[in-house]
C-alpha cells in the first residue's frame, strides 16, 4: 500500500513569513525608531529625543537648539 502525501507549499511560505516579526524587539537598533518619520538609522537618542539626524536638523530650532558655528 502506497501513501500519497499532499504537501501544500503555500502554507509553508505563510508560516515562514510569520517568523520574521514574531520575536520581540526590546533592545538594539531594531527596537528604536524616529518619532517623526519612523526611520531606524542615524538616531539621536540624547536627552530622549529619539529623532533621526534628518528630522533633527529640520526641527532643531523649534526644539530650542542653537547652532554656534
Biopython code that builds the backbone (N, CA, C, O; Angstrom):
import numpy as np
from Bio.PDB.StructureBuilder import StructureBuilder

atoms = [
    (1, "UNK", "N", (0.841, -1.172, 0.000)),
    (1, "UNK", "CA", (0.000, 0.000, 0.000)),
    (1, "UNK", "C", (0.892, 1.243, 0.000)),
    (1, "UNK", "O", (1.839, 1.349, 0.779)),
    (2, "UNK", "N", (0.572, 2.159, -0.873)),
    (2, "UNK", "CA", (1.340, 3.396, -1.004)),
    (2, "UNK", "C", (0.587, 4.543, -0.362)),
    (2, "UNK", "O", (-0.623, 4.687, -0.538)),
    (3, "UNK", "N", (1.305, 5.343, 0.372)),
    (3, "UNK", "CA", (0.705, 6.532, 0.964)),
    (3, "UNK", "C", (0.935, 7.720, 0.037)),
    (3, "UNK", "O", (2.036, 7.922, -0.474)),
    (4, "UNK", "N", (-0.095, 8.481, -0.167)),
    (4, "UNK", "CA", (0.012, 9.670, -1.002)),
    (4, "UNK", "C", (0.090, 10.881, -0.079)),
    (4, "UNK", "O", (-0.828, 11.156, 0.694)),
    (5, "UNK", "N", (1.192, 11.585, -0.178)),
    (5, "UNK", "CA", (1.388, 12.769, 0.649)),
    (5, "UNK", "C", (0.966, 13.998, -0.137)),
    (5, "UNK", "O", (1.425, 14.229, -1.256)),
    (6, "UNK", "N", (0.115, 14.756, 0.447)),
    (6, "UNK", "CA", (-0.235, 16.037, -0.165)),
    (6, "UNK", "C", (0.497, 17.117, 0.606)),
    (6, "UNK", "O", (0.434, 17.175, 1.834)),
    (7, "UNK", "N", (1.172, 17.948, -0.110)),
    (7, "UNK", "CA", (2.016, 18.959, 0.513)),
    (7, "UNK", "C", (1.626, 20.308, -0.055)),
    (7, "UNK", "O", (1.841, 20.585, -1.235)),
    (8, "UNK", "N", (1.056, 21.133, 0.785)),
    (8, "UNK", "CA", (0.621, 22.451, 0.356)),
    (8, "UNK", "C", (1.773, 23.429, 0.563)),
    (8, "UNK", "O", (2.087, 23.798, 1.695)),
    (9, "UNK", "N", (2.394, 23.843, -0.527)),
    (9, "UNK", "CA", (3.587, 24.684, -0.414)),
    (9, "UNK", "C", (3.246, 26.108, -0.001)),
    (9, "UNK", "O", (4.096, 26.779, 0.585)),
    (10, "UNK", "N", (2.052, 26.595, -0.277)),
    (10, "UNK", "CA", (1.711, 27.964, 0.113)),
    (10, "UNK", "C", (1.615, 28.093, 1.625)),
    (10, "UNK", "O", (1.952, 29.142, 2.174)),
    (11, "UNK", "N", (1.165, 27.059, 2.301)),
    (11, "UNK", "CA", (1.075, 27.148, 3.756)),
    (11, "UNK", "C", (2.460, 27.212, 4.392)),
    (11, "UNK", "O", (2.622, 27.799, 5.461)),
    (12, "UNK", "N", (3.457, 26.617, 3.748)),
    (12, "UNK", "CA", (4.823, 26.680, 4.255)),
    (12, "UNK", "C", (5.342, 28.106, 4.155)),
    (12, "UNK", "O", (5.974, 28.602, 5.088)),
    (13, "UNK", "N", (5.083, 28.767, 3.037)),
    (13, "UNK", "CA", (5.539, 30.152, 2.880)),
    (13, "UNK", "C", (4.817, 31.080, 3.845)),
    (13, "UNK", "O", (5.439, 31.994, 4.388)),
    (14, "UNK", "N", (3.549, 30.878, 4.071)),
    (14, "UNK", "CA", (2.803, 31.710, 5.011)),
    (14, "UNK", "C", (3.344, 31.538, 6.425)),
    (14, "UNK", "O", (3.483, 32.512, 7.165)),
    (15, "UNK", "N", (3.644, 30.313, 6.794)),
    (15, "UNK", "CA", (4.174, 30.056, 8.130)),
    (15, "UNK", "C", (5.567, 30.661, 8.272)),
    (15, "UNK", "O", (5.917, 31.174, 9.335)),
    (16, "UNK", "N", (6.358, 30.603, 7.209)),
    (16, "UNK", "CA", (7.720, 31.131, 7.277)),
    (16, "UNK", "C", (7.717, 32.654, 7.348)),
    (16, "UNK", "O", (8.574, 33.234, 8.015)),
    (17, "UNK", "N", (6.782, 33.313, 6.683)),
    (17, "UNK", "CA", (6.742, 34.774, 6.715)),
    (17, "UNK", "C", (6.326, 35.289, 8.088)),
    (17, "UNK", "O", (6.640, 36.426, 8.438)),
    (18, "UNK", "N", (5.636, 34.483, 8.858)),
    (18, "UNK", "CA", (5.227, 34.901, 10.196)),
    (18, "UNK", "C", (6.388, 34.846, 11.186)),
    (18, "UNK", "O", (6.290, 35.396, 12.283)),
    (19, "UNK", "N", (7.479, 34.193, 10.813)),
    (19, "UNK", "CA", (8.613, 34.041, 11.715)),
    (19, "UNK", "C", (9.361, 35.364, 11.884)),
    (19, "UNK", "O", (9.896, 35.628, 12.961)),
    (20, "UNK", "N", (9.410, 36.191, 10.856)),
    (20, "UNK", "CA", (10.273, 37.368, 10.870)),
    (20, "UNK", "C", (9.870, 38.371, 11.939)),
    (20, "UNK", "O", (10.750, 38.948, 12.578)),
    (21, "UNK", "N", (8.602, 38.602, 12.158)),
    (21, "UNK", "CA", (8.176, 39.612, 13.122)),
    (21, "UNK", "C", (7.640, 39.003, 14.412)),
    (21, "UNK", "O", (6.921, 39.671, 15.155)),
    (22, "UNK", "N", (7.972, 37.766, 14.686)),
    (22, "UNK", "CA", (7.432, 37.122, 15.875)),
    (22, "UNK", "C", (8.302, 37.360, 17.109)),
    (22, "UNK", "O", (7.813, 37.277, 18.236)),
    (23, "UNK", "N", (9.573, 37.652, 16.906)),
    (23, "UNK", "CA", (10.478, 37.833, 18.042)),
    (23, "UNK", "C", (10.344, 39.251, 18.584)),
    (23, "UNK", "O", (10.380, 40.202, 17.802)),
    (24, "UNK", "N", (10.191, 39.425, 19.884)),
    (24, "UNK", "CA", (10.045, 40.779, 20.437)),
    (24, "UNK", "C", (11.342, 41.582, 20.302)),
    (24, "UNK", "O", (12.436, 41.053, 20.499)),
    (25, "UNK", "N", (11.204, 42.857, 19.966)),
    (25, "UNK", "CA", (12.360, 43.736, 19.816)),
    (25, "UNK", "C", (12.382, 44.707, 20.991)),
    (25, "UNK", "O", (11.774, 45.775, 20.929)),
    (26, "UNK", "N", (13.079, 44.340, 22.053)),
    (26, "UNK", "CA", (13.132, 45.159, 23.256)),
    (26, "UNK", "C", (14.436, 45.922, 23.390)),
    (26, "UNK", "O", (14.519, 46.854, 24.190)),
    (27, "UNK", "N", (15.453, 45.554, 22.631)),
    (27, "UNK", "CA", (16.751, 46.208, 22.736)),
    (27, "UNK", "C", (17.420, 46.158, 21.372)),
    (27, "UNK", "O", (17.033, 45.369, 20.511)),
    (28, "UNK", "N", (18.416, 46.994, 21.181)),
    (28, "UNK", "CA", (19.133, 47.042, 19.916)),
    (28, "UNK", "C", (18.552, 48.082, 18.974)),
    (28, "UNK", "O", (17.577, 48.761, 19.297)),
    (29, "UNK", "N", (19.164, 48.192, 17.809)),
    (29, "UNK", "CA", (18.759, 49.216, 16.850)),
    (29, "UNK", "C", (17.364, 48.982, 16.295)),
    (29, "UNK", "O", (16.669, 49.934, 15.940)),
    (30, "UNK", "N", (16.953, 47.735, 16.219)),
    (30, "UNK", "CA", (15.626, 47.442, 15.679)),
    (30, "UNK", "C", (14.487, 47.824, 16.594)),
    (30, "UNK", "O", (13.333, 47.859, 16.167)),
    (31, "UNK", "N", (14.792, 48.112, 17.845)),
    (31, "UNK", "CA", (13.730, 48.444, 18.796)),
    (31, "UNK", "C", (13.425, 49.932, 18.833)),
    (31, "UNK", "O", (12.435, 50.346, 19.436)),
    (32, "UNK", "N", (14.274, 50.750, 18.189)),
    (32, "UNK", "CA", (14.108, 52.202, 18.258)),
    (32, "UNK", "C", (13.869, 52.769, 16.875)),
    (32, "UNK", "O", (14.417, 52.278, 15.888)),
    (33, "UNK", "N", (13.049, 53.804, 16.807)),
    (33, "UNK", "CA", (12.779, 54.473, 15.539)),
    (33, "UNK", "C", (12.564, 55.956, 15.798)),
    (33, "UNK", "O", (12.274, 56.371, 16.920)),
    (34, "UNK", "N", (12.711, 56.737, 14.753)),
    (34, "UNK", "CA", (12.482, 58.175, 14.842)),
    (34, "UNK", "C", (11.014, 58.425, 15.147)),
    (34, "UNK", "O", (10.135, 57.791, 14.563)),
    (35, "UNK", "N", (10.751, 59.343, 16.057)),
    (35, "UNK", "CA", (9.365, 59.621, 16.436)),
    (35, "UNK", "C", (8.618, 60.403, 15.374)),
    (35, "UNK", "O", (7.393, 60.507, 15.446)),
    (36, "UNK", "N", (9.323, 60.964, 14.376)),
    (36, "UNK", "CA", (8.672, 61.731, 13.316)),
    (36, "UNK", "C", (8.423, 60.862, 12.091)),
    (36, "UNK", "O", (7.294, 60.757, 11.611)),
    (37, "UNK", "N", (9.497, 60.233, 11.585)),
    (37, "UNK", "CA", (9.382, 59.523, 10.305)),
    (37, "UNK", "C", (9.552, 58.013, 10.428)),
    (37, "UNK", "O", (9.478, 57.309, 9.420)),
    (38, "UNK", "N", (9.777, 57.499, 11.624)),
    (38, "UNK", "CA", (9.923, 56.061, 11.892)),
    (38, "UNK", "C", (11.162, 55.455, 11.242)),
    (38, "UNK", "O", (11.230, 54.238, 11.069)),
    (39, "UNK", "N", (12.151, 56.289, 10.876)),
    (39, "UNK", "CA", (13.411, 55.791, 10.320)),
    (39, "UNK", "C", (14.245, 55.215, 11.460)),
    (39, "UNK", "O", (14.219, 55.739, 12.574)),
    (40, "UNK", "N", (14.990, 54.132, 11.187)),
    (40, "UNK", "CA", (15.723, 53.470, 12.262)),
    (40, "UNK", "C", (17.211, 53.795, 12.285)),
    (40, "UNK", "O", (17.886, 53.485, 13.267)),
    (41, "UNK", "N", (17.736, 54.406, 11.242)),
    (41, "UNK", "CA", (19.172, 54.686, 11.192)),
    (41, "UNK", "C", (19.446, 56.146, 11.528)),
    (41, "UNK", "O", (18.614, 57.013, 11.261)),
    (42, "UNK", "N", (20.597, 56.416, 12.107)),
    (42, "UNK", "CA", (21.014, 57.777, 12.405)),
    (42, "UNK", "C", (20.220, 58.438, 13.510)),
    (42, "UNK", "O", (19.951, 59.638, 13.453)),
    (43, "UNK", "N", (19.841, 57.664, 14.518)),
    (43, "UNK", "CA", (19.021, 58.217, 15.596)),
    (43, "UNK", "C", (19.845, 59.049, 16.569)),
    (43, "UNK", "O", (20.968, 58.684, 16.918)),
    (44, "UNK", "N", (19.287, 60.151, 16.997)),
    (44, "UNK", "CA", (19.854, 60.959, 18.073)),
    (44, "UNK", "C", (19.013, 60.662, 19.304)),
    (44, "UNK", "O", (17.865, 61.093, 19.412)),
    (45, "UNK", "N", (19.606, 59.916, 20.230)),
    (45, "UNK", "CA", (18.867, 59.460, 21.408)),
    (45, "UNK", "C", (19.128, 60.324, 22.629)),
    (45, "UNK", "O", (18.464, 60.169, 23.654)),
    (46, "UNK", "N", (20.084, 61.227, 22.531)),
    (46, "UNK", "CA", (20.464, 62.043, 23.675)),
    (46, "UNK", "C", (19.293, 62.900, 24.129)),
    (46, "UNK", "O", (18.534, 63.418, 23.310)),
    (47, "UNK", "N", (19.156, 63.041, 25.424)),
    (47, "UNK", "CA", (18.065, 63.782, 26.073)),
    (47, "UNK", "C", (16.693, 63.191, 25.757)),
    (47, "UNK", "O", (15.677, 63.867, 25.925)),
    (48, "UNK", "N", (16.652, 61.946, 25.305)),
    (48, "UNK", "CA", (15.368, 61.319, 24.990)),
    (48, "UNK", "C", (14.712, 61.861, 23.735)),
    (48, "UNK", "O", (13.493, 61.779, 23.590)),
    (49, "UNK", "N", (15.515, 62.420, 22.816)),
    (49, "UNK", "CA", (14.946, 62.996, 21.594)),
    (49, "UNK", "C", (14.358, 61.928, 20.680)),
    (49, "UNK", "O", (13.224, 62.056, 20.218)),
    (50, "UNK", "N", (15.129, 60.876, 20.422)),
    (50, "UNK", "CA", (14.727, 59.801, 19.515)),
    (50, "UNK", "C", (14.285, 60.340, 18.159)),
    (50, "UNK", "O", (13.215, 60.001, 17.654)),
    (51, "UNK", "N", (15.138, 61.190, 17.582)),
    (51, "UNK", "CA", (14.919, 61.732, 16.246)),
    (51, "UNK", "C", (16.052, 61.272, 15.345)),
    (51, "UNK", "O", (17.195, 61.174, 15.793)),
    (52, "UNK", "N", (15.757, 60.989, 14.086)),
    (52, "UNK", "CA", (16.836, 60.710, 13.151)),
    (52, "UNK", "C", (17.527, 62.030, 12.836)),
    (52, "UNK", "O", (16.972, 63.099, 13.090)),
    (53, "UNK", "N", (18.715, 61.962, 12.294)),
    (53, "UNK", "CA", (19.507, 63.174, 12.106)),
    (53, "UNK", "C", (18.867, 64.134, 11.119)),
    (53, "UNK", "O", (19.026, 65.348, 11.251)),
    (54, "UNK", "N", (18.143, 63.613, 10.128)),
    (54, "UNK", "CA", (17.483, 64.489, 9.162)),
    (54, "UNK", "C", (16.348, 65.265, 9.822)),
    (54, "UNK", "O", (16.204, 66.467, 9.598)),
    (55, "UNK", "N", (15.546, 64.587, 10.629)),
    (55, "UNK", "CA", (14.442, 65.257, 11.324)),
    (55, "UNK", "C", (14.972, 66.211, 12.386)),
    (55, "UNK", "O", (14.368, 67.252, 12.643)),
    (56, "UNK", "N", (16.106, 65.858, 13.009)),
    (56, "UNK", "CA", (16.687, 66.757, 13.997)),
    (56, "UNK", "C", (17.100, 68.073, 13.353)),
    (56, "UNK", "O", (16.855, 69.140, 13.915)),
    (57, "UNK", "N", (17.718, 68.011, 12.188)),
    (57, "UNK", "CA", (18.120, 69.251, 11.504)),
    (57, "UNK", "C", (16.903, 70.085, 11.134)),
    (57, "UNK", "O", (16.959, 71.315, 11.136)),
    (58, "UNK", "N", (15.809, 69.415, 10.818)),
    (58, "UNK", "CA", (14.596, 70.131, 10.431)),
    (58, "UNK", "C", (13.925, 70.805, 11.631)),
    (58, "UNK", "O", (13.420, 71.921, 11.515)),
    (59, "UNK", "N", (13.919, 70.130, 12.778)),
    (59, "UNK", "CA", (13.172, 70.617, 13.938)),
    (59, "UNK", "C", (14.051, 71.171, 15.055)),
    (59, "UNK", "O", (13.531, 71.497, 16.123)),
    (60, "UNK", "N", (15.359, 71.288, 14.852)),
    (60, "UNK", "CA", (16.266, 71.704, 15.928)),
    (60, "UNK", "C", (15.931, 73.094, 16.453)),
    (60, "UNK", "O", (15.934, 73.308, 17.665)),
    (61, "UNK", "N", (15.647, 74.028, 15.578)),
    (61, "UNK", "CA", (15.333, 75.390, 16.023)),
    (61, "UNK", "C", (14.015, 75.425, 16.788)),
    (61, "UNK", "O", (13.883, 76.171, 17.758)),
    (62, "UNK", "N", (13.047, 74.632, 16.366)),
    (62, "UNK", "CA", (11.759, 74.583, 17.063)),
    (62, "UNK", "C", (11.909, 74.001, 18.465)),
    (62, "UNK", "O", (11.212, 74.409, 19.395)),
    (63, "UNK", "N", (12.825, 73.041, 18.609)),
    (63, "UNK", "CA", (13.049, 72.412, 19.907)),
    (63, "UNK", "C", (13.793, 73.368, 20.836)),
    (63, "UNK", "O", (13.590, 73.345, 22.050)),
    (64, "UNK", "N", (14.656, 74.210, 20.261)),
    (64, "UNK", "CA", (15.403, 75.160, 21.076)),
    (64, "UNK", "C", (16.904, 75.018, 20.979)),
    (64, "UNK", "O", (17.628, 75.651, 21.747)),
    (65, "UNK", "N", (17.396, 74.206, 20.059)),
    (65, "UNK", "CA", (18.830, 74.057, 19.870)),
    (65, "UNK", "C", (19.341, 75.206, 19.012)),
    (65, "UNK", "O", (18.693, 75.614, 18.048)),
    (66, "UNK", "N", (20.517, 75.725, 19.377)),
    (66, "UNK", "CA", (21.130, 76.836, 18.652)),
    (66, "UNK", "C", (22.472, 76.370, 18.119)),
    (66, "UNK", "O", (23.277, 75.802, 18.858)),
    (67, "UNK", "N", (22.715, 76.609, 16.837)),
    (67, "UNK", "CA", (23.987, 76.245, 16.234)),
    (67, "UNK", "C", (24.988, 77.363, 16.500)),
    (67, "UNK", "O", (24.726, 78.521, 16.175)),
    (68, "UNK", "N", (26.138, 77.022, 17.091)),
    (68, "UNK", "CA", (27.115, 78.034, 17.474)),
    (68, "UNK", "C", (28.123, 78.320, 16.372)),
    (68, "UNK", "O", (28.691, 79.412, 16.343)),
    (69, "UNK", "N", (28.359, 77.403, 15.488)),
    (69, "UNK", "CA", (29.339, 77.628, 14.420)),
    (69, "UNK", "C", (28.674, 77.631, 13.085)),
    (69, "UNK", "O", (29.339, 77.805, 12.064)),
]
sb = StructureBuilder()
sb.init_structure("model")
sb.init_model(0)
sb.init_chain("A")
sb.init_seg("    ")
for serial, (resi, resn, name, xyz) in enumerate(atoms, 1):
    if name == "N":
        sb.init_residue(resn, " ", resi, " ")
    sb.init_atom(name, np.array(xyz, "f"), 0.0, 1.0, " ", f" {name:<3s}", serial, name[0])
structure = sb.get_structure()
